[in-house]
Amino acid sequence: MDDSTSSSAKWHNNESIPQGSCTNNTPRTSGIEAIKEGVRIETVASEYGEFKLAGAGRLLGRCVSPDHEDKTPSMTVFTETGTFRCFGCQAHGDVIDLEGLAGRHADTWTAMVALSVRYAVELPGRSETWRRWQSEKLSIEAVAERTKFEVRCRRLFKLMILNAPEIQKIVDPNERRAEIALCWESFRTGMREVRR
Ligand SMILES: [Zn+2]
């Protein structure tokens, strides 16, 4: 069995991979290496189906090809070589071929991009854009997290402090307002400490 097949292998029986629109001048091979190093084939396989250990370094599951209705598990994933083969439809290749097959990608490049995004693997030659995109994504996520935290703070404050008898029984509205302001400060500080 030839499991040293590269990502230029056929993943469909009678259809060769069209050459993709690689938008930069990066040699594809280095991108392929980056993906193979950064993405475990068994992880991708388990995204598309249920794979069970069938021996040392071998996982068995139903074929992930949308075109192969696999009644009995025919696909083996070789974790040591990072390759797969379906003994039903003969689809085979590496992790990028697997993504290409299961994700119905038109070419190798889009399969590589999909994996690089899902598994946060940097593709060579895209480092600048990728890094900017990553840090922007992280910043946006941090802002969203902080906002959600503030919402939780306000809801809890209303529920646990604002309606508490200790506050409610202060008759003078100015005094009550001042007390609420003090409470909010200490509540928020306390919540931040809890969060840490
Ligand atoms: Zn198959």
Boltz pocket constraint, residues with backbone or C-beta under 6 A from the ligand:
constraints:
  - pocket:
      binder: B
      contacts: [[A, 63], [A, 64], [A, 65], [A, 68], [A, 70], [A, 74], [A, 75], [A, 86], [A, 87], [A, 88], [A, 89], [A, 90], [A, 91]]
      max_distance: 6.0
